[in-house]
């Protein structure tokens, strides 16, 4: 144990900071146990707690205010405006699928909408994951259908990787 002289800086072996800075260190409670036995005079206001620690009690939990300040959580950035994408997918050499994605973002019940489309276009139509898929190339019909019933919806037609047609959509 090292001898403590007035004005001499005592370094805490737990956090390696000068003892008077332990309270800002990573684990003040761990330091307290060492301080209690070696230099309790560094924290006169904790004399009572040090006595308890020396008797084998665990240090009191660290107050919230002394906990390290955490950086505020970044808000998740909203990725672009909501839009519905109508895409022509190729399945095999000849089969076309018209896939509609993004409807869920508008709070549309996919199963109900698939049913509407099935009736209107008299074609096979099913919900696949978060998209509605129609058998065959019905891209333009789906575009007209959706822009008719959802005039505010931003619709994007995607064909072979490129955007072909974008309706105005109405910005709010
Ligand atoms: Zn320390």
Backbone and ligand atoms as CSV (ligand in chain L), in Angstrom:
chain,resi,resn,atom,element,x,y,z
A,1,UNK,N,N,0.838,-1.205,0.000
A,1,UNK,CA,C,0.000,0.000,0.000
A,1,UNK,C,C,0.865,1.244,0.000
A,2,UNK,N,N,0.525,2.182,-0.852
A,2,UNK,CA,C,1.352,3.373,-0.942
A,2,UNK,C,C,0.961,4.394,0.125
A,3,UNK,N,N,1.922,5.144,0.501
A,3,UNK,CA,C,1.689,6.172,1.508
A,3,UNK,C,C,1.099,7.405,0.838
A,4,UNK,N,N,0.132,8.017,1.456
A,4,UNK,CA,C,-0.503,9.190,0.855
A,4,UNK,C,C,-0.024,10.450,1.544
A,5,UNK,N,N,0.524,11.341,0.724
A,5,UNK,CA,C,0.947,12.632,1.245
A,5,UNK,C,C,-0.059,13.667,0.777
A,6,UNK,N,N,-0.200,14.750,1.529
A,6,UNK,CA,C,-1.111,15.808,1.067
A,6,UNK,C,C,-0.688,16.287,-0.314
A,7,UNK,N,N,-1.643,16.567,-1.160
A,7,UNK,CA,C,-1.448,17.082,-2.501
A,7,UNK,C,C,-0.884,16.057,-3.487
A,8,UNK,N,N,-0.523,14.920,-2.994
A,8,UNK,CA,C,-0.031,13.927,-3.942
A,8,UNK,C,C,-1.227,13.251,-4.604
A,9,UNK,N,N,-1.110,13.073,-5.910
A,9,UNK,CA,C,-2.221,12.440,-6.622
A,9,UNK,C,C,-2.159,10.937,-6.413
A,10,UNK,N,N,-3.263,10.400,-5.952
A,10,UNK,CA,C,-3.334,8.956,-5.792
A,10,UNK,C,C,-4.110,8.384,-6.964
A,11,UNK,N,N,-3.494,7.456,-7.624
A,11,UNK,CA,C,-4.190,6.842,-8.744
A,11,UNK,C,C,-4.896,5.586,-8.286
A,12,UNK,N,N,-6.100,5.449,-8.737
A,12,UNK,CA,C,-6.890,4.279,-8.377
A,12,UNK,C,C,-6.461,3.097,-9.237
A,13,UNK,N,N,-6.135,1.989,-8.640
A,13,UNK,CA,C,-5.686,0.839,-9.437
A,13,UNK,C,C,-6.833,0.150,-10.184
A,14,UNK,N,N,-8.059,0.493,-9.825
A,14,UNK,CA,C,-9.214,-0.140,-10.481
A,14,UNK,C,C,-9.463,0.497,-11.838
A,15,UNK,N,N,-9.565,1.845,-11.839
A,15,UNK,CA,C,-9.894,2.519,-13.100
A,15,UNK,C,C,-8.718,3.315,-13.632
A,16,UNK,N,N,-7.641,3.363,-12.894
A,16,UNK,CA,C,-6.389,4.057,-13.256
A,16,UNK,C,C,-6.519,5.581,-13.285
A,17,UNK,N,N,-7.662,6.105,-12.893
A,17,UNK,CA,C,-7.822,7.562,-12.834
A,17,UNK,C,C,-7.350,8.033,-11.474
A,18,UNK,N,N,-7.016,9.328,-11.366
A,18,UNK,CA,C,-6.761,9.843,-10.014
A,18,UNK,C,C,-8.001,9.589,-9.163
A,19,UNK,N,N,-7.804,9.234,-7.933
A,19,UNK,CA,C,-8.912,8.792,-7.091
A,19,UNK,C,C,-10.105,9.753,-7.092
A,20,UNK,N,N,-9.780,11.057,-7.112
A,20,UNK,CA,C,-10.911,12.005,-7.070
A,20,UNK,C,C,-11.744,11.989,-8.350
A,21,UNK,N,N,-11.239,11.323,-9.394
A,21,UNK,CA,C,-12.016,11.235,-10.633
A,21,UNK,C,C,-12.733,9.890,-10.792
A,22,UNK,N,N,-12.556,9.029,-9.802
A,22,UNK,CA,C,-13.181,7.704,-9.900
A,22,UNK,C,C,-14.676,7.789,-10.169
A,23,UNK,N,N,-15.313,8.797,-9.570
A,23,UNK,CA,C,-16.767,8.888,-9.725
A,23,UNK,C,C,-17.173,9.116,-11.179
A,24,UNK,N,N,-16.217,9.566,-12.008
A,24,UNK,CA,C,-16.529,9.730,-13.430
A,24,UNK,C,C,-16.026,8.544,-14.243
A,25,UNK,N,N,-15.398,7.615,-13.548
A,25,UNK,CA,C,-14.821,6.453,-14.232
A,25,UNK,C,C,-15.875,5.449,-14.637
A,26,UNK,N,N,-15.423,4.373,-15.246
A,26,UNK,CA,C,-16.369,3.402,-15.793
A,26,UNK,C,C,-17.139,2.618,-14.730
A,27,UNK,N,N,-16.552,2.408,-13.576
A,27,UNK,CA,C,-17.258,1.605,-12.572
A,27,UNK,C,C,-16.899,2.103,-11.176
A,28,UNK,N,N,-17.577,3.154,-10.788
A,28,UNK,CA,C,-17.273,3.790,-9.514
A,28,UNK,C,C,-17.465,2.807,-8.359
A,29,UNK,N,N,-18.459,1.951,-8.461
A,29,UNK,CA,C,-18.700,1.005,-7.367
A,29,UNK,C,C,-17.518,0.067,-7.152
A,30,UNK,N,N,-16.894,-0.337,-8.253
A,30,UNK,CA,C,-15.723,-1.208,-8.116
A,30,UNK,C,C,-14.600,-0.432,-7.442
A,31,UNK,N,N,-14.467,0.852,-7.813
A,31,UNK,CA,C,-13.432,1.695,-7.221
A,31,UNK,C,C,-13.693,1.911,-5.733
A,32,UNK,N,N,-14.976,2.086,-5.397
A,32,UNK,CA,C,-15.333,2.384,-4.004
A,32,UNK,C,C,-14.740,1.380,-3.030
A,33,UNK,N,N,-14.739,0.114,-3.460
A,33,UNK,CA,C,-14.229,-0.914,-2.555
A,33,UNK,C,C,-12.754,-0.677,-2.247
A,34,UNK,N,N,-12.034,-0.235,-3.283
A,34,UNK,CA,C,-10.617,0.036,-3.075
A,34,UNK,C,C,-10.440,1.321,-2.276
A,35,UNK,N,N,-11.233,2.330,-2.617
A,35,UNK,CA,C,-11.129,3.626,-1.937
A,35,UNK,C,C,-11.462,3.476,-0.446
A,36,UNK,N,N,-12.490,2.697,-0.173
A,36,UNK,CA,C,-12.926,2.523,1.221
A,36,UNK,C,C,-11.786,2.030,2.090
A,37,UNK,N,N,-10.968,1.179,1.526
A,37,UNK,CA,C,-9.894,0.585,2.302
A,37,UNK,C,C,-8.576,1.324,2.220
A,38,UNK,N,N,-8.456,2.203,1.207
A,38,UNK,CA,C,-7.160,2.827,0.991
A,38,UNK,C,C,-7.125,4.338,1.151
A,39,UNK,N,N,-8.149,5.025,0.680
A,39,UNK,CA,C,-8.125,6.483,0.823
A,39,UNK,C,C,-9.545,7.035,0.914
A,40,UNK,N,N,-10.271,6.635,1.943
A,40,UNK,CA,C,-11.657,7.107,2.075
A,40,UNK,C,C,-11.749,8.622,2.177
A,41,UNK,N,N,-10.660,9.277,2.563
A,41,UNK,CA,C,-10.694,10.742,2.715
A,41,UNK,C,C,-10.910,11.454,1.374
A,42,UNK,N,N,-10.712,10.730,0.272
A,42,UNK,CA,C,-10.941,11.340,-1.040
A,42,UNK,C,C,-12.420,11.675,-1.237
A,43,UNK,N,N,-13.295,10.931,-0.586
A,43,UNK,CA,C,-14.740,11.175,-0.708
A,43,UNK,C,C,-15.358,11.275,0.685
A,44,UNK,N,N,-15.107,12.389,1.381
A,44,UNK,CA,C,-15.628,12.503,2.753
A,44,UNK,C,C,-17.137,12.302,2.829
A,45,UNK,N,N,-17.833,12.701,1.778
A,45,UNK,CA,C,-19.302,12.577,1.800
A,45,UNK,C,C,-19.741,11.116,1.750
A,46,UNK,N,N,-18.816,10.221,1.390
A,46,UNK,CA,C,-19.185,8.808,1.318
A,46,UNK,C,C,-18.670,8.008,2.511
A,47,UNK,N,N,-18.178,8.733,3.519
A,47,UNK,CA,C,-17.573,8.052,4.665
A,47,UNK,C,C,-18.471,6.959,5.228
A,48,UNK,N,N,-19.755,7.294,5.322
A,48,UNK,CA,C,-20.712,6.342,5.879
A,48,UNK,C,C,-20.797,5.068,5.028
A,49,UNK,N,N,-20.856,5.285,3.712
A,49,UNK,CA,C,-20.944,4.141,2.803
A,49,UNK,C,C,-19.656,3.316,2.850
A,50,UNK,N,N,-18.517,4.010,2.942
A,50,UNK,CA,C,-17.247,3.293,3.005
A,50,UNK,C,C,-17.188,2.390,4.234
A,51,UNK,N,N,-17.744,2.895,5.343
A,51,UNK,CA,C,-17.762,2.068,6.553
A,51,UNK,C,C,-18.541,0.777,6.303
A,52,UNK,N,N,-19.674,0.934,5.608
A,52,UNK,CA,C,-20.504,-0.237,5.310
A,52,UNK,C,C,-19.778,-1.192,4.372
A,53,UNK,N,N,-19.088,-0.598,3.369
A,53,UNK,CA,C,-18.356,-1.432,2.408
A,53,UNK,C,C,-17.281,-2.226,3.143
A,54,UNK,N,N,-16.615,-1.558,4.090
A,54,UNK,CA,C,-15.564,-2.246,4.849
A,54,UNK,C,C,-16.140,-3.399,5.659
A,55,UNK,N,N,-17.426,-3.259,5.991
A,55,UNK,CA,C,-18.078,-4.342,6.741
A,55,UNK,C,C,-18.607,-5.433,5.802
A,56,UNK,N,N,-18.385,-5.236,4.519
A,56,UNK,CA,C,-18.756,-6.286,3.578
A,56,UNK,C,C,-20.010,-6.003,2.776
A,57,UNK,N,N,-20.592,-4.810,2.942
A,57,UNK,CA,C,-21.794,-4.507,2.162
A,57,UNK,C,C,-21.428,-4.093,0.745
A,58,UNK,N,N,-22.358,-4.338,-0.169
A,58,UNK,CA,C,-22.141,-3.926,-1.549
A,58,UNK,C,C,-22.379,-2.417,-1.663
A,59,UNK,N,N,-21.613,-1.747,-2.520
A,59,UNK,CA,C,-21.842,-0.302,-2.692
A,59,UNK,C,C,-23.261,-0.033,-3.197
A,60,UNK,N,N,-23.765,1.135,-2.834
A,60,UNK,CA,C,-25.101,1.514,-3.297
A,60,UNK,C,C,-25.085,1.649,-4.813
A,61,UNK,N,N,-26.209,1.387,-5.443
A,61,UNK,CA,C,-26.236,1.539,-6.905
A,61,UNK,C,C,-25.913,2.967,-7.307
A,62,UNK,N,N,-25.245,3.110,-8.421
A,62,UNK,CA,C,-24.862,4.435,-8.899
A,62,UNK,C,C,-26.107,5.175,-9.367
A,63,UNK,N,N,-26.172,6.436,-8.964
A,63,UNK,CA,C,-27.324,7.243,-9.380
A,63,UNK,C,C,-27.311,7.421,-10.887
A,64,UNK,N,N,-28.507,7.527,-11.414
A,64,UNK,CA,C,-28.677,7.717,-12.862
A,64,UNK,C,C,-27.836,8.883,-13.381
A,65,UNK,N,N,-27.845,9.979,-12.640
A,65,UNK,CA,C,-27.189,11.199,-13.105
A,65,UNK,C,C,-25.708,10.987,-13.350
A,66,UNK,N,N,-25.112,10.025,-12.640
A,66,UNK,CA,C,-23.681,9.809,-12.801
A,66,UNK,C,C,-23.363,8.772,-13.864
A,67,UNK,N,N,-24.395,8.095,-14.339
A,67,UNK,CA,C,-24.166,7.109,-15.395
A,67,UNK,C,C,-23.697,7.848,-16.638
A,68,UNK,N,N,-22.858,7.217,-17.428
A,68,UNK,CA,C,-22.379,7.909,-18.636
A,68,UNK,C,C,-23.546,8.324,-19.520
A,69,UNK,N,N,-23.437,9.499,-20.075
A,69,UNK,CA,C,-24.500,9.999,-20.933
A,69,UNK,C,C,-24.461,9.247,-22.259
A,70,UNK,N,N,-25.599,8.704,-22.606
A,70,UNK,CA,C,-25.639,7.963,-23.871
A,70,UNK,C,C,-26.067,8.887,-24.997
A,71,UNK,N,N,-25.452,8.689,-26.120
A,71,UNK,CA,C,-25.839,9.476,-27.296
A,71,UNK,C,C,-27.288,9.153,-27.632
A,72,UNK,N,N,-28.052,10.164,-27.987
A,72,UNK,CA,C,-29.457,9.874,-28.316
A,72,UNK,C,C,-29.555,8.919,-29.502
A,73,UNK,N,N,-30.508,8.044,-29.400
A,73,UNK,CA,C,-30.675,7.058,-30.472
A,73,UNK,C,C,-31.094,7.785,-31.743
A,74,UNK,N,N,-30.424,7.459,-32.800
A,74,UNK,CA,C,-30.773,8.091,-34.075
A,74,UNK,C,C,-32.128,7.588,-34.534
A,75,UNK,N,N,-32.899,8.529,-35.026
A,75,UNK,CA,C,-34.193,8.129,-35.553
A,75,UNK,C,C,-33.971,7.373,-36.856
A,76,UNK,N,N,-34.762,6.333,-37.027
A,76,UNK,CA,C,-34.646,5.566,-38.265
A,76,UNK,C,C,-35.146,6.445,-39.397
A,77,UNK,N,N,-34.300,6.606,-40.378
A,77,UNK,CA,C,-34.665,7.483,-41.487
A,77,UNK,C,C,-35.697,6.782,-42.367
A,78,UNK,N,N,-36.752,7.527,-42.671
A,78,UNK,CA,C,-37.781,6.975,-43.530
A,78,UNK,C,C,-37.248,6.939,-44.951
A,79,UNK,N,N,-37.292,5.774,-45.533
A,79,UNK,CA,C,-36.672,5.620,-46.850
A,79,UNK,C,C,-37.614,6.035,-47.972
A,80,UNK,N,N,-37.537,7.271,-48.305
A,80,UNK,CA,C,-38.278,7.790,-49.445
A,80,UNK,C,C,-39.776,7.819,-49.213
A,81,UNK,N,N,-40.472,8.456,-50.113
A,81,UNK,CA,C,-41.926,8.526,-49.968
A,81,UNK,C,C,-42.557,7.166,-50.249
A,82,UNK,N,N,-43.728,7.002,-49.719
A,82,UNK,CA,C,-44.439,5.742,-49.949
A,82,UNK,C,C,-44.821,5.654,-51.416
A,83,UNK,N,N,-44.634,4.501,-51.973
A,83,UNK,CA,C,-45.056,4.305,-53.345
A,83,UNK,C,C,-45.369,2.840,-53.582
A,84,UNK,N,N,-46.206,2.636,-54.553
A,84,UNK,CA,C,-46.549,1.270,-54.926
A,84,UNK,C,C,-45.847,0.960,-56.234
A,85,UNK,N,N,-45.192,-0.151,-56.237
A,85,UNK,CA,C,-44.416,-0.536,-57.414
A,85,UNK,C,C,-45.132,-1.670,-58.140
A,86,UNK,N,N,-45.305,-1.474,-59.412
A,86,UNK,CA,C,-45.888,-2.530,-60.242
A,86,UNK,C,C,-44.764,-3.032,-61.139
A,87,UNK,N,N,-44.422,-4.274,-60.999
A,87,UNK,CA,C,-43.275,-4.783,-61.745
A,87,UNK,C,C,-43.665,-6.004,-62.566
A,88,UNK,N,N,-43.046,-6.110,-63.699
A,88,UNK,CA,C,-43.250,-7.289,-64.537
A,88,UNK,C,C,-42.102,-8.251,-64.271
A,89,UNK,N,N,-42.464,-9.396,-63.766
A,89,UNK,CA,C,-41.442,-10.388,-63.463
A,89,UNK,C,C,-41.509,-11.511,-64.487
A,90,UNK,N,N,-40.368,-12.017,-64.832
A,90,UNK,CA,C,-40.313,-13.144,-65.764
A,90,UNK,C,C,-40.075,-14.411,-64.955
A,91,UNK,N,N,-40.922,-15.353,-65.192
A,91,UNK,CA,C,-40.705,-16.665,-64.564
A,91,UNK,C,C,-40.493,-17.654,-65.700
A,92,UNK,N,N,-39.291,-18.092,-65.833
A,92,UNK,CA,C,-38.990,-19.007,-66.924
A,92,UNK,C,C,-38.941,-18.243,-68.236
A,93,UNK,N,N,-39.035,-18.966,-69.345
A,93,UNK,CA,C,-38.840,-18.347,-70.658
A,93,UNK,C,C,-40.057,-17.542,-71.096
A,94,UNK,N,N,-41.236,-18.007,-70.764
A,94,UNK,CA,C,-42.430,-17.379,-71.325
A,94,UNK,C,C,-43.396,-16.814,-70.297
A,95,UNK,N,N,-43.236,-17.235,-69.062
A,95,UNK,CA,C,-44.232,-16.858,-68.081
A,95,UNK,C,C,-43.995,-15.456,-67.516
A,96,UNK,N,N,-45.046,-14.684,-67.499
A,96,UNK,CA,C,-44.969,-13.342,-66.913
A,96,UNK,C,C,-45.796,-13.275,-65.631
A,97,UNK,N,N,-45.282,-12.520,-64.716
A,97,UNK,CA,C,-45.989,-12.277,-63.462
A,97,UNK,C,C,-46.019,-10.761,-63.268
A,98,UNK,N,N,-47.158,-10.256,-62.872
A,98,UNK,CA,C,-47.241,-8.844,-62.525
A,98,UNK,C,C,-47.257,-8.760,-60.999
A,99,UNK,N,N,-46.243,-8.127,-60.459
A,99,UNK,CA,C,-46.144,-8.048,-58.995
A,99,UNK,C,C,-46.407,-6.630,-58.521
A,100,UNK,N,N,-47.253,-6.523,-57.518
A,100,UNK,CA,C,-47.562,-5.211,-56.944
A,100,UNK,C,C,-47.019,-5.207,-55.521
A,101,UNK,N,N,-46.106,-4.290,-55.265
A,101,UNK,CA,C,-45.562,-4.216,-53.905
A,101,UNK,C,C,-45.714,-2.813,-53.347
A,102,UNK,N,N,-45.735,-2.726,-52.051
A,102,UNK,CA,C,-45.839,-1.414,-51.393
A,102,UNK,C,C,-47.249,-1.071,-50.934
A,103,UNK,N,N,-48.215,-1.907,-51.291
A,103,UNK,CA,C,-49.606,-1.616,-50.896
A,103,UNK,C,C,-49.766,-1.591,-49.380
A,104,UNK,N,N,-48.981,-2.443,-48.737
A,104,UNK,CA,C,-49.080,-2.548,-47.279
A,104,UNK,C,C,-48.775,-1.221,-46.589
A,105,UNK,N,N,-47.841,-0.444,-47.190
A,105,UNK,CA,C,-47.489,0.861,-46.614
A,105,UNK,C,C,-48.669,1.814,-46.618
A,106,UNK,N,N,-49.648,1.547,-47.462
A,106,UNK,CA,C,-50.826,2.408,-47.521
A,106,UNK,C,C,-51.960,1.835,-46.670
A,107,UNK,N,N,-51.644,0.824,-45.917
A,107,UNK,CA,C,-52.644,0.225,-45.039
A,107,UNK,C,C,-53.708,-0.569,-45.779
A,108,UNK,N,N,-53.331,-1.063,-46.939
A,108,UNK,CA,C,-54.304,-1.816,-47.736
A,108,UNK,C,C,-54.245,-3.301,-47.389
A,109,UNK,N,N,-55.409,-3.873,-47.222
A,109,UNK,CA,C,-55.505,-5.302,-46.939
A,109,UNK,C,C,-55.185,-6.074,-48.216
A,110,UNK,N,N,-54.045,-6.726,-48.224
A,110,UNK,CA,C,-53.571,-7.379,-49.454
A,110,UNK,C,C,-54.520,-8.473,-49.933
A,111,UNK,N,N,-55.045,-9.233,-48.988
A,111,UNK,CA,C,-55.938,-10.327,-49.389
A,111,UNK,C,C,-57.208,-9.775,-50.043
A,112,UNK,N,N,-57.761,-8.726,-49.462
A,112,UNK,CA,C,-58.979,-8.131,-50.013
A,112,UNK,C,C,-58.703,-7.537,-51.390
A,113,UNK,N,N,-57.532,-6.891,-51.519
A,113,UNK,CA,C,-57.193,-6.274,-52.802
A,113,UNK,C,C,-56.931,-7.349,-53.863
A,114,UNK,N,N,-56.301,-8.426,-53.466
A,114,UNK,CA,C,-56.061,-9.520,-54.414
A,114,UNK,C,C,-57.388,-10.075,-54.917
A,115,UNK,N,N,-58.346,-10.102,-54.022
A,115,UNK,CA,C,-59.672,-10.603,-54.398
A,115,UNK,C,C,-60.326,-9.666,-55.416
A,116,UNK,N,N,-60.227,-8.373,-55.163
A,116,UNK,CA,C,-60.744,-7.372,-56.115
A,116,UNK,C,C,-60.147,-7.570,-57.499
A,117,UNK,N,N,-58.835,-7.694,-57.501
A,117,UNK,CA,C,-58.109,-7.807,-58.774
A,117,UNK,C,C,-58.506,-9.092,-59.495
A,118,UNK,N,N,-58.635,-10.150,-58.727
A,118,UNK,CA,C,-59.014,-11.439,-59.305
A,118,UNK,C,C,-60.362,-11.316,-60.025
A,119,UNK,N,N,-61.279,-10.635,-59.356
A,119,UNK,CA,C,-62.613,-10.446,-59.941
A,119,UNK,C,C,-62.539,-9.580,-61.181
A,120,UNK,N,N,-61.865,-8.466,-61.042
A,120,UNK,CA,C,-61.831,-7.480,-62.117
A,120,UNK,C,C,-61.104,-7.982,-63.354
A,121,UNK,N,N,-60.005,-8.662,-63.134
A,121,UNK,CA,C,-59.193,-9.088,-64.280
A,121,UNK,C,C,-59.398,-10.554,-64.641
A,122,UNK,N,N,-60.177,-11.243,-63.847
A,122,UNK,CA,C,-60.417,-12.670,-64.065
A,122,UNK,C,C,-59.115,-13.425,-64.338
A,123,UNK,N,N,-58.203,-13.246,-63.416
A,123,UNK,CA,C,-56.933,-13.943,-63.584
A,123,UNK,C,C,-56.482,-14.496,-62.237
A,124,UNK,N,N,-55.482,-15.360,-62.286
A,124,UNK,CA,C,-54.926,-15.891,-61.046
A,124,UNK,C,C,-54.210,-14.775,-60.307
A,125,UNK,N,N,-54.502,-14.649,-59.056
A,125,UNK,CA,C,-53.921,-13.563,-58.288
A,125,UNK,C,C,-53.779,-14.005,-56.846
A,126,UNK,N,N,-52.586,-13.835,-56.309
A,126,UNK,CA,C,-52.400,-14.279,-54.930
A,126,UNK,C,C,-51.463,-13.352,-54.170
A,127,UNK,N,N,-51.514,-13.463,-52.867
A,127,UNK,CA,C,-50.630,-12.661,-52.006
A,127,UNK,C,C,-49.359,-13.459,-51.769
A,128,UNK,N,N,-48.226,-12.880,-52.117
A,128,UNK,CA,C,-46.934,-13.533,-51.895
A,128,UNK,C,C,-46.089,-12.585,-51.048
A,129,UNK,N,N,-45.795,-13.018,-49.851
A,129,UNK,CA,C,-45.102,-12.150,-48.878
A,129,UNK,C,C,-45.874,-10.838,-48.728
A,130,UNK,N,N,-45.241,-9.712,-49.072
A,130,UNK,CA,C,-45.921,-8.429,-48.936
A,130,UNK,C,C,-46.370,-7.883,-50.289
A,131,UNK,N,N,-46.437,-8.771,-51.281
A,131,UNK,CA,C,-46.833,-8.336,-52.616
A,131,UNK,C,C,-48.062,-9.100,-53.077
A,132,UNK,N,N,-48.689,-8.526,-54.112
A,132,UNK,CA,C,-49.761,-9.254,-54.786
A,132,UNK,C,C,-49.200,-9.637,-56.151
A,133,UNK,N,N,-49.367,-10.897,-56.514
A,133,UNK,CA,C,-48.847,-11.334,-57.812
A,133,UNK,C,C,-49.980,-11.828,-58.696
A,134,UNK,N,N,-49.976,-11.342,-59.932
A,134,UNK,CA,C,-50.971,-11.760,-60.927
A,134,UNK,C,C,-50.273,-12.581,-61.993
A,135,UNK,N,N,-50.979,-13.562,-62.489
A,135,UNK,CA,C,-50.448,-14.329,-63.609
A,135,UNK,C,C,-50.547,-13.466,-64.865
A,136,UNK,N,N,-49.488,-13.446,-65.628
A,136,UNK,CA,C,-49.510,-12.724,-66.896
A,136,UNK,C,C,-49.103,-11.270,-66.756
A,137,UNK,N,N,-48.985,-10.624,-67.913
A,137,UNK,CA,C,-48.585,-9.224,-67.922
A,137,UNK,C,C,-49.821,-8.330,-67.877
A,138,UNK,N,N,-50.097,-7.837,-66.690
A,138,UNK,CA,C,-51.248,-6.939,-66.522
A,138,UNK,C,C,-50.795,-5.607,-65.961
A,139,UNK,N,N,-49.537,-5.270,-66.226
A,139,UNK,CA,C,-48.955,-4.069,-65.633
A,139,UNK,C,C,-49.803,-2.826,-65.883
A,140,UNK,N,N,-50.162,-2.613,-67.133
A,140,UNK,CA,C,-50.897,-1.385,-67.446
A,140,UNK,C,C,-52.315,-1.392,-66.871
A,141,UNK,N,N,-52.929,-2.571,-66.910
A,141,UNK,CA,C,-54.282,-2.669,-66.350
A,141,UNK,C,C,-54.249,-2.420,-64.834
A,142,UNK,N,N,-53.248,-2.986,-64.187
A,142,UNK,CA,C,-53.134,-2.797,-62.732
A,142,UNK,C,C,-52.876,-1.322,-62.430
A,143,UNK,N,N,-52.058,-0.726,-63.253
A,143,UNK,CA,C,-51.761,0.702,-63.079
A,143,UNK,C,C,-53.051,1.519,-63.158
A,144,UNK,N,N,-53.845,1.237,-64.192
A,144,UNK,CA,C,-55.090,1.986,-64.353
A,144,UNK,C,C,-56.061,1.709,-63.211
A,145,UNK,N,N,-56.122,0.446,-62.841
A,145,UNK,CA,C,-57.015,0.043,-61.757
A,145,UNK,C,C,-56.667,0.765,-60.456
A,146,UNK,N,N,-55.379,0.735,-60.096
A,146,UNK,CA,C,-54.970,1.347,-58.826
A,146,UNK,C,C,-55.101,2.863,-58.860
A,147,UNK,N,N,-54.757,3.476,-59.992
A,147,UNK,CA,C,-54.856,4.944,-60.026
A,147,UNK,C,C,-56.314,5.390,-60.014
A,148,UNK,N,N,-57.196,4.493,-60.409
A,148,UNK,CA,C,-58.615,4.826,-60.375
A,148,UNK,C,C,-59.157,4.760,-58.943
A,149,UNK,N,N,-58.834,3.648,-58.237
A,149,UNK,CA,C,-59.399,3.518,-56.892
A,149,UNK,C,C,-58.586,4.225,-55.817
A,150,UNK,N,N,-57.303,4.442,-56.083
A,150,UNK,CA,C,-56.471,5.171,-55.109
A,150,UNK,C,C,-55.812,6.344,-55.818
A,151,UNK,N,N,-56.567,7.401,-56.089
A,151,UNK,CA,C,-56.012,8.519,-56.879
A,151,UNK,C,C,-54.805,9.196,-56.224
A,152,UNK,N,N,-54.667,9.084,-54.919
A,152,UNK,CA,C,-53.544,9.741,-54.242
A,152,UNK,C,C,-52.283,8.879,-54.183
A,153,UNK,N,N,-52.394,7.678,-54.631
A,153,UNK,CA,C,-51.279,6.755,-54.479
A,153,UNK,C,C,-50.198,7.011,-55.529
A,154,UNK,N,N,-48.975,7.019,-55.083
A,154,UNK,CA,C,-47.888,7.167,-56.056
A,154,UNK,C,C,-47.569,5.787,-56.625
A,155,UNK,N,N,-47.679,5.683,-57.935
A,155,UNK,CA,C,-47.479,4.396,-58.600
A,155,UNK,C,C,-46.241,4.448,-59.486
A,156,UNK,N,N,-45.483,3.394,-59.422
A,156,UNK,CA,C,-44.290,3.314,-60.256
A,156,UNK,C,C,-44.344,1.994,-60.994
A,157,UNK,N,N,-44.145,2.069,-62.278
A,157,UNK,CA,C,-44.085,0.830,-63.057
A,157,UNK,C,C,-42.621,0.510,-63.293
A,158,UNK,N,N,-42.287,-0.702,-62.993
A,158,UNK,CA,C,-40.903,-1.097,-63.184
A,158,UNK,C,C,-40.868,-2.274,-64.143
A,159,UNK,N,N,-40.162,-2.078,-65.211
A,159,UNK,CA,C,-40.083,-3.135,-66.195
A,159,UNK,C,C,-38.631,-3.394,-66.542
A,160,UNK,N,N,-38.223,-4.607,-66.433
A,160,UNK,CA,C,-36.843,-4.993,-66.737
A,160,UNK,C,C,-35.837,-4.053,-66.092
A,161,UNK,N,N,-36.069,-3.816,-64.822
A,161,UNK,CA,C,-35.100,-3.053,-64.030
A,161,UNK,C,C,-35.192,-1.544,-64.152
A,162,UNK,N,N,-35.855,-1.032,-65.195
A,162,UNK,CA,C,-35.904,0.428,-65.347
A,162,UNK,C,C,-37.288,0.969,-65.060
A,163,UNK,N,N,-37.332,2.181,-64.617
A,163,UNK,CA,C,-38.624,2.795,-64.369
A,163,UNK,C,C,-39.202,3.250,-65.692
A,164,UNK,N,N,-40.425,2.904,-65.930
A,164,UNK,CA,C,-41.018,3.202,-67.224
A,164,UNK,C,C,-41.999,4.359,-67.108
A,165,UNK,N,N,-42.748,4.329,-66.064
A,165,UNK,CA,C,-43.840,5.278,-65.992
A,165,UNK,C,C,-44.103,5.606,-64.521
A,166,UNK,N,N,-44.210,6.849,-64.218
A,166,UNK,CA,C,-44.480,7.265,-62.842
A,166,UNK,C,C,-45.651,8.226,-62.879
A,167,UNK,N,N,-46.645,7.941,-62.112
A,167,UNK,CA,C,-47.773,8.885,-62.115
A,167,UNK,C,C,-47.472,10.052,-61.206
A,168,UNK,N,N,-48.264,11.033,-61.264
A,168,UNK,CA,C,-47.995,12.264,-60.507
A,168,UNK,C,C,-47.975,12.032,-59.006
A,169,UNK,N,N,-48.938,11.247,-58.516
A,169,UNK,CA,C,-49.107,11.099,-57.074
A,169,UNK,C,C,-49.422,12.464,-56.515
A,170,UNK,N,N,-50.009,12.560,-55.381
A,170,UNK,CA,C,-50.216,13.906,-54.853
A,170,UNK,C,C,-49.431,14.023,-53.567
A,171,UNK,N,N,-48.632,15.049,-53.527
A,171,UNK,CA,C,-47.793,15.226,-52.334
A,171,UNK,C,C,-48.596,15.873,-51.224
A,172,UNK,N,N,-48.334,15.403,-50.012
A,172,UNK,CA,C,-49.060,15.986,-48.891
A,172,UNK,C,C,-48.076,16.685,-47.967
L,1,ZN,ZN,ZN,-11.157,4.299,-9.612
